[in-house]
């Protein structure tokens, strides 16, 4: 009887762990989740991460621009291929489907230059 109970318990645990689906959490640092459309909190601009190195920015402040990007040490580097030096944007906060990027536009120094983006599913 003890062997049967032990066997049934073991089988139940195997079925439980096999059917367990871990919750998928969007994380800006993970390229699989970063790829896709991110929209600014005021819905004025979008960043479309096409793949692990190409990004399209569209919107009120950015117009339409295609960039090559990379992320290193908490900084998003973006450049228009063969036309511009790399722009650097500090990744100020990452929280599930939300990212706050610094230095997103030129200002007079008295305005917060950060921009918050949310991942669209």
N, C-alpha and C positions, 0 to 999 in steps of 0.2 A: 504494500500500500504506500509506503514511504517513497519507493522508486517511481510509482505512478504520479504521485503528487509533485515530486521533484521534476519529473519529465514535463508535466503539464505547466508547471510554473516556468520552466525554461523556455518552452515553446511560446507561452504567452508573452514573455519578455522579448523574445526574438521578433514576434509579430508586432509588438508595440514599437520597438526600435526601428523595424523595417518600414513601418507606415508613418513614422515621424517625419514631418516636413518642416525644415527649419524656416523661420520667417526670413524673407529676403529684405535686407535693409539697404536702402540707397546710401551710398557713401561716395562723395566726390573724388576721393583718392583712388577708388577702384575704377579702372577704365571701363569695365563691363557695365557698371551702373552710371558712370559719368556720361557715356555716349548717349546722345539724344538731346531733346530740347529742354532748355532751362529758360525761364522767363523772369524778368525783373519784378520786384514787388509792386511797382506802379504799372506793370504791364506795358511799359514803353519800349523795352529792349528785350531781345532774345539772344541766347548763345546756343547754337546748335553744334554739339560735339559730334562730328561726322564719324570719326574714328579716333585712334590713339594719337594722331598728330595733326588732324585738320579740324578747323573750327570756323563757323560762319556766324558773324555778328550782324544782327539786323535791328533797326529801330530808330527811335526819335533822335538819340544822340549819336549813334554810330553809323547810320545809313545802312549800306550793305557792304560788308568787307569780309574777304576770305583770309584766314590766318593759318599759319603753321604754329602749333603750340607744343609746349612741354611743361611738365610740372617737376620742380626740383626743390627740395627743402622748404616746403611751405610757400612756394612762389609759383604763380602761373606766368610763364613767359610766352608772349605772343609776337609774331612778326608777319608782315606781308612779304611773301617770298620775293627775294631779290630787290625789294624796294625800301625797306625800313629797318632800322635797328630794332632789336628786341625790346618790347615794352614789358615791364615787370609789374605784376599785380599780386600783392601779398594776399594769401588766403587767410583771412582774419578769423573766420569761424566756419566749421563744418558741423552740421547737425542734421542727420537723416537726409531728407531731400532738400536741404537748405544750405547755401554757401554764401558767405559775405566776402567780397573781393575788394581790396583797397586799390587806390590810385586808378580809378576807372575813367576819369576825365580830367582835363586841365582846368584848374580853378585859380582864383587869386590868393589862395592859401587860407582863407577864412571859412571855407565851405568843406564839409565832410565829403571826401572823394570816394567813399566806399559805395558799393552797390550790392544789394541782396538779390539773389536769384533762387528760384524754386524749380525743382525738376518736375516736368510734366510727364505723366504716365501715358 
